[in-house]
Amino acid sequence: MNHSGGLLWHARAWRRQGAWRGTCSHIRQWLEQVHPNSKQLVIIGASAGWMMPSRWLQGFERVSTVDIDRWAAPLFRMRHGSALKRSGTQLRCETDDAFGDLQTLLAAHPDAAVLFDNVLGQLRFMHASLDETVSCLDMIKQRLVDREWGSLHDAYSGAVRRSGRGRKKLLMFQSLQAEPAVTTLPGQDGVPIEPGLAPFAIQLEAEGAWLDHLTSQVFPSGTTVHHIAWHYSRHYCHWLQAGWVSSKPRACRP
Ligand SMILES: C[S@@+](CC[C@H](N)C(=O)[O-])C[C@H]1O[C@@H](n2cnc3c(N)ncnc32)[C@H](O)[C@@H]1O
């Protein structure tokens, strides 16, 4: 079962385009600050690119998408194909399980930057245990050493106050990825966050226990992380984190 894609996801994303406009605009602002060195991009969990600005993709010579959902490829082409044609960007859309053999997938695109597009936060629903999820995220990080990559993912999610008074003025928040976290989401039990992020957590008007998507240590420490609110439905909010990691220069051989 696909917990984060499929027709229900497409129907929701299409219906809530207006409500998600603010979040998409924050994602666009984040991407506008990302200037990849590579001219090729692989997007994992691309879906139809509902929240992805075509304009950023137009800067690449080749864009490849990989999604396990069979509806993703035709819908991605429908949404972004003509813009990419105008910019002369080659587009290739694959239907596949990107995490089944990530090594082979990466080897097929040796010079491409990789973007995990709102998929890493869902891994905890695809594994039998939290330990397996953490191991999978560790495996992904290891495979990406020496690679230019980025991710937009759920960090936490949960209920928000019904009044939603603060929503209109929600801002994107920026921090540096720190070492393991030491405090908890305000008013919540057991969801650890970095102390510097408490103001953002308060802005979200969180209620009750929030779900930890286990992604808070995905980025190497020192990475600039953008924090973005995503009001998935009227009373349920996702706290997205977005970051871009430049590849380390490869060691020169003597
Ligand atoms: C929240 S949606 C992504 C939204 C998308 N980035 C957008 O802007 O529309 C998560 C996507 O990850 C895909 N996905 C989940 N598991 C996957 C896997 N193992 N390999 C590839 N894609 C996967 C789902 O099918 C779904 O389309």
The ligand as an SDF file (V2000), in Angstrom:
LIG
                    3D

 27 29  0  0  0  0  0  0  0  0999 V2000
    3.8030   13.5920   -0.2850 C   0  0  0  0  0  0  0  0  0  0  0  0
    4.0230   12.8470   -1.8120 S   0  0  0  0  0  0  0  0  0  0  0  0
    5.2040   13.8890   -2.6420 C   0  0  0  0  0  0  0  0  0  0  0  0
    4.6310   15.1520   -3.1420 C   0  0  0  0  0  0  0  0  0  0  0  0
    5.3440   15.7080   -4.3410 C   0  0  0  0  0  0  0  0  0  0  0  0
    6.7080   16.0060   -4.0560 N   0  0  0  0  0  0  0  0  0  0  0  0
    4.5860   16.9020   -4.9020 C   0  0  0  0  0  0  0  0  0  0  0  0
    5.1060   18.0300   -4.9420 O   0  0  0  0  0  0  0  0  0  0  0  0
    3.4780   16.6600   -5.3810 O   0  0  0  0  0  0  0  0  0  0  0  0
    5.1360   11.4830   -1.5040 C   0  0  0  0  0  0  0  0  0  0  0  0
    5.4410   10.6830   -2.7550 C   0  0  0  0  0  0  0  0  0  0  0  0
    6.4470    9.7090   -2.4610 O   0  0  0  0  0  0  0  0  0  0  0  0
    6.1510    8.5730   -3.2500 C   0  0  0  0  0  0  0  0  0  0  0  0
    6.8440    7.4000   -2.7110 N   0  0  0  0  0  0  0  0  0  0  0  0
    6.5710    6.7340   -1.5630 C   0  0  0  0  0  0  0  0  0  0  0  0
    7.4050    5.6780   -1.4290 N   0  0  0  0  0  0  0  0  0  0  0  0
    8.2200    5.6850   -2.5000 C   0  0  0  0  0  0  0  0  0  0  0  0
    9.2810    4.8410   -2.9370 C   0  0  0  0  0  0  0  0  0  0  0  0
    9.6580    3.7720   -2.2210 N   0  0  0  0  0  0  0  0  0  0  0  0
    9.9020    5.1250   -4.1000 N   0  0  0  0  0  0  0  0  0  0  0  0
    9.4990    6.2020   -4.8330 C   0  0  0  0  0  0  0  0  0  0  0  0
    8.4980    7.0370   -4.4770 N   0  0  0  0  0  0  0  0  0  0  0  0
    7.8720    6.7830   -3.3240 C   0  0  0  0  0  0  0  0  0  0  0  0
    4.6530    8.4610   -3.1660 C   0  0  0  0  0  0  0  0  0  0  0  0
    4.1190    7.6520   -4.1900 O   0  0  0  0  0  0  0  0  0  0  0  0
    4.2350    9.9260   -3.2670 C   0  0  0  0  0  0  0  0  0  0  0  0
    3.9810   10.2760   -4.5990 O   0  0  0  0  0  0  0  0  0  0  0  0
  1  2  1  0
  2  3  1  0
  2 10  1  0
  3  4  1  0
  4  5  1  0
  5  6  1  0
  5  7  1  0
  7  8  2  0
  7  9  1  0
 10 11  1  0
 11 12  1  0
 11 26  1  0
 12 13  1  0
 13 14  1  0
 13 24  1  0
 14 15  1  0
 14 23  1  0
 15 16  2  0
 16 17  1  0
 17 18  1  0
 17 23  2  0
 18 19  1  0
 18 20  2  0
 20 21  1  0
 21 22  2  0
 22 23  1  0
 24 25  1  0
 24 26  1  0
 26 27  1  0
M  CHG  2   2   1   9  -1
M  END
$$$$
